[in-house]
Structures are given as C-alpha cells and as structure tokens.
Amino acid sequence: MSNIKKLAGQTVWYGASSIAARFLNYLLTPYLTAKLSGSGYGEMSLVYAAIPFLNVIFTYGIETGYFRFSRNAEFKNDLYSTASISIFGSTFLLAGILLLANSSIAHILKLDEHPEFITYSTIIIALDTLSTLPFAKLRQEGRPRKFAMIRIASILVTIALTYFFISSCPKIIAKNPDSFISTFYKKDYGVGYVILANLVGSAFTLLLLSKELFSFQWRFNAVVWKQMIIYSLPLIIAGLGGMINETFDRIMLNWWAPVSSVEAARNEVGIYSACYKLSILISLFIQAFRMGAEPFFFKQADGQNPQRTYARVMKFFVITITIMFLVVALYLNTWKYFIRNTELWQGLKVVPILLLANMFLGIYYNLSIWYKLTNKTMYGAWITVIGALVTLLINYIFIPHFSYMACAWATFACYGSMMAISYIWGQRHYRIPYAWKKLVAYMVIVVLLFFIHKAIISFSGSKTVDLVSATTLLFLYCWFLSKVEKKELPKLPVVGKYFATAK
C-alpha cells in the first residue's frame, strides 16, 4: 500500500496543479460563452481541436519513450541530451512546414478569413513541444511542486491577458480613443486575442522551464535515439487516433452538421464544445492520474508482484471516477450555470454520455500499461486506430441526422471499444488480476442511480427536490462503497482515517 500512497501523493500534486490550472482555464468558459457568440465560441473550438493533432506529430511519443528508457542504466547518461536534440531539430523543421502551409490549413478548417490563427497556433504548438521534455524531467525526478507552480503560473498569465484583451482594452479605448492601445487593438478580433493570450502563456511556461530545457549536453547517441524512436513511433499512430477520438468530432461537426450555413455549423460546434467541458471533473482527475501514474508504473515494473499493485490502483481509480460521475451527472442542473450563454444549454443532454465515455477512457489509460511495459506499443496503436475508425464511421453516418448527439455517442462507443479490446489483449500478454466484475458492477450502479434521479425529477420541477434527490443518492452510493470496501478504504492516504473510525 505504501507504493499506492506514493502514487496518491504525487497524483495529489499533479492533480492540484492540473485541477487548479484547468479550473482556472475553465473559468474562461463562462466568461467566453458570455463574451463570444455561439459561432464565435465554435470558431475558437475549431482552432483548439486542430492543435492537439499537431502536438502528437511534434512530440512523436518521445515523452513516454523517455520514461521507458530512463530505467536503463546504460542509456541514462545520454538519454535526456539525445531526446532534447531530437525534439529541438524536429520542432523547428515541422514548425517551418506549417508556417508555409498556414493558408491551406485555414481553408480545411473553414477559417479562410483568419489564416493568421494557424500561424499563432503553430507557434503555440512549437513552444508546447519544447516544454514536453522539461516537464517529463520534472515528473521523472519526482518534483511535482515545481511542475505544479509552473502550470498554474502560465494559466494565470493566459487568463489575465485574455481578460485584458477582451474586457480591459475596449474600456480603455472608450475612455481615451487616442491611447496607445488604439494603435493595435481590433474591436471584433475576440477569438484571435484568446489565441494570442495562449501564445504568451506558452512562451512564459518555456521561460520558467529554461533551466530544465537547457540542462542537456550537445551529445547525441544514435543508438539510444534509434531504440527510443522504434519504441515511440507507434505511439504517434496511437496519439493521432486518440486525437481523432477526442477532438476531431468538432471538425466533423463543422463539416457535416445538418444546418444551412457556416455560422450555424459553428454554433453547433459551440454548443457541443461548451457542454463537453462539463465533463471537467473526470477529465481533470484522469489527467492528474496520468501525470503521476506513467512514471510510477514503469518504476513499479522492477518490483515484486507489480501486477497486484496495478490491480489495486485500478480499483481505487474506478471508485473515484464513479463518485465523480455522480457529482456531475446528479447535479447537472447546477453545473449548467457554468455556461453563461443559456442558448448553449440545449446541448446538456450529451453530458452524461460524455461522462461515461471519459470513465471508459480513464480505465483504458490504466489498462494501457501492459503494452508499454512489454514493448508492444504497436498494439496500442492498433487499439487507438480501431477506436478512431469507430469515431469516424459513427460521425460520418449520423452527424448529418443527429448533429452533436452523434458526436457524443461516437465518443462513448469509441472509448468503450478501446477499453474492452485493451483488457482482452492485455490479459493475454501481461495478466493483471483486475477485480473486473466488481468494477463493472460499480459503473452499472452509478448509471442506475442517475436514471433513478432523472425519474424522480421528471415528476417535479422543484430545485429543492432535485438537490435533495442528488445528495441522497450520492450519499447512498458512498455509504455502499464504505461497506463493500471496508477493508481497503481505511488504507487510503489522507481520507483513509475517516473510514477507519467509521462503525
């Protein structure tokens, strides 16, 4: 259990930084949904849907490769330097290609009127790529505090600049039309200023990571690089497939939404993207968990019976995300006020579907350790490609008929299939004794509780009944867990003492 406590401790730090950083960032959602139109928010979402695809290509799985080969004492001296030289060279090359093709990319995304958005995004991608290995170095060395501070500081800079551009500048110009700000400020350039604020935030992050960024030596080991690339390249396929599953649905919705104009299509994207963000709680925990878990899992692989540790981690993970599912799904009528534009509330019905989909995704990330430990990363690529094909097929067939509802169900089917395939294949190659019957039961129970809540509030429009029902059902589930897991829960760090004293 001490190993799990160590993982929990690091996850708390990574979680604190991820939750704080992304929560601060998500505070922009009510602000931007109030300041931008539905189509404007959709336009911004399209830009941010394209960026992750290019991030995968720019980083080409080198972060996971770094964690994998940092266990090898033979490679340790040259690993960081070799990886850093590789990432520097490839970043400048790829960024140059994108800058030359910015107009073509803007046309594909139907952003022809703003090709400079692609230029800004390219610079953001390049800066974020150069931050990848320094962040990985902090995680590998077990320095989550610095990791957390840098993440939070960069988000604060981004938020401050966003507010300055969108709210402060118009007020300053209104009071003083001849001010210096009037020489560069454009009144209707809202989305562009959001992206520019992100660019400055990325540059600030890299500045704070400068010590780690330049801590390598100009020593390139071709043998180390070749083995790391062979291991990591299949992760590009997995990463691209993952981005198709995670963000490409916005682009497809923009292409195929059953509406009559480009602006209406962007409005559909805006509705879906705003409601997608209400799955924030599970997404935040999954991201925090991944930050701590990846280096942790590799370190545990050399210990005694690591499979038992992995199985227990999975159980606690599923318990946590099922509680989070209920916290969001049962209180959805409260969470919706996070979206300030009430016209976007019409998409709230996708939220429970996306919450379940993200539960599947989190479980898949846990399961994926088998192919990373056994050097079978090509299996990971195949699993993600299968998921991507499911996403593409469902969206292609159903978006023209059901709009963003098709996107939500495609995400659900995609992550569900990836989870199932990874479990089946993983048990053949690296057997881990997951308590899968119990874990499936937990997920089924929370879904049933959600439907019970829906049935209760369907007979009453009272907010009081809604809150009482949600709180009662959440309490009953937590009480149920405390009884079923009464031997395990007291062993948890921080919260375990409360279960230990419970009678």
C-alpha angles and dihedrals in degrees: 000000000000089000091053090048089053091051090047091051093052091043089054090056095042087041093050091051094042094044093044093043096045094038090054088047092047089052082074089065097075089038096050095040086055095045100039129055120244090260091046091053088047091052090053090047091054091056091049091047091058097047097069091055091058092043089061092053093044095051096036094196093295093136093062089042089054091053091046097051097037084082089063110089090197092062100035099096096051101030102089094040093049093047092047094051089048094051093046093052096044093045094056092045096049094042090054091052092050093048089055091049099042095116093052092049090048089054092052090053092044090244096122093139091060112038088153087073087070091050092052091046092051091055090048091051092049093050093046091049092054088051093055100083096040089054090046089051091054091050093046092050091049097245103140095152094066089041089054096046094051093048093050095043093053092050091050090054091049093049093046092051092045090054091044094053099041103034112015100044096056090049092049092049092046090056096039115020091182096055122126090253091064089066093069108015119107116200099215099037096101100135091044091056092051089055093045090052089052090050092055090046091054091049090050090051091054090048091055089049094049093112092057093036093060098033092101127095125232091255118124119192109198093194092054092045094050094051092045092050093047088053095043104040095078086056088066089062089046091047095049090047088049091053091050087054094044108037113000091084088075090057092046090047088054089052101042109023111137094246134111104236144040091243092052090050090052088050090056089050089050093052093049095044094049093049091044088063090064087076083069097119097059092038092053093050092047091051092047091047093050091052091058100030103056098061089035094055093050092050092049092053091080094051131086117287097347089173091071090053091049091051093052091047089054092052094052090044093055092046090053097047093046089056089048090051090057093045090059102031097046094046096041092124087061097041091053090075086071084078105068097192104079091198087071093058090084087082096058091106089075094061100082090046091051092046090057090045090054090049088057090048093052091050089049091055088054092048094047092076090087096069093040093053094044094047090242095129091146087072088059089052092051093048092052093045089054089051091049092051090051089051094048095045097048093044093046093051101038110029092077088057107031105022114202094358086071089054092054095049091044089055090049093050093044098052092039092055092046091051093050095045093047091051094050096046094040093056089056096052104028113012116212119181098234115176087230098163092056092044093051089049091055091053093047091049094054091049090051090049089053092053091047088054091049090051092050096050092043087071093049132035091198116129089210092057089047093054095041092049093047094048094046094050092046090050092049092053093049090047089050091052092049089057098043095043097034092131096048106037096064088060093061117109119253098354097044094084091065092056091044091060095042114109 
